[in-house]
């Protein structure tokens, strides 16, 4: 048996081992070390298993093994475009090897490429504001264009928005799931899931078919931060689950950055608290890109990989870009120019117009008509009856 045949055979039994749902990560490591590999673990008796597993787990593994057809199940997995990468494999992410309790194996669907360029985890609120949506989209697109991999959990809100923006910009993204890699969660993010499979990757440490249970997400978060050089938080409440990922990132030695928010905004409570604790601040894509490339180059030198060149980072602060009003009538362009992410009434918008353009007062009825037209042009959004804000990106 040559080396390639041996590796393929080991992969068959690794698939058996990692799809067993009743074994923790440390036990996976210990059992294969004790037995001398996945196939040896498969062929071992209950007494051997019992040196690592408790009696209930031993009986469960015996029943599972009796029903499992290793070669057939492995072939079925490959037919779905799923592969299993373990720590001994060349494709296992370098960053994950360095974290505490590194995952024994990763189910991968797509192309997992996060070691040949910087990687940033962009995370935040599921129920984000229009401002958070804009920042996540802008940040994801900027990172994607500059060759930086965007890592996140493919969740609703900030996670999915940043990943979709990175892919739209032609960049790379990795989605880490709290379910089996063959299950799309949440279902509404199916378009992102499908696109990640084609041009990025979705990964999971959970067996195929595992549903997205609440207990799966905290362990999932350590993979999100572990795959990244830095973590950026865009909107998080004081008790947000996002802060679990931040704690794990700090334990793993990752840099943490936040997008600051107003002190009156509950969606920014968690972010502002992290500022107080010393987190870095993202003020513009340009300055953040410079820092990320410096982190990346420092890490490469420390790992003995030599220095790498970075793509040019000089660009305007995309966070401050105004909406494109080219081609709009003057009155529409002026109304659009005074909108921001704070929802305002037509009367408040009228006052802002008066402050900026005192030479031409606008009747309130005219402003309402302009606002409705801007909504149709997708340059404004009515967030509640009688209150409007801008929509960018």
Order of alpha helices (4+ residues) and beta strands (2+ residues): alpha-alpha-alpha-alpha-alpha-alpha-beta-alpha-beta-beta-alpha-beta-alpha-beta-alpha-beta-alpha-beta-alpha-beta-alpha-beta-alpha-alpha-alpha-alpha-beta-beta
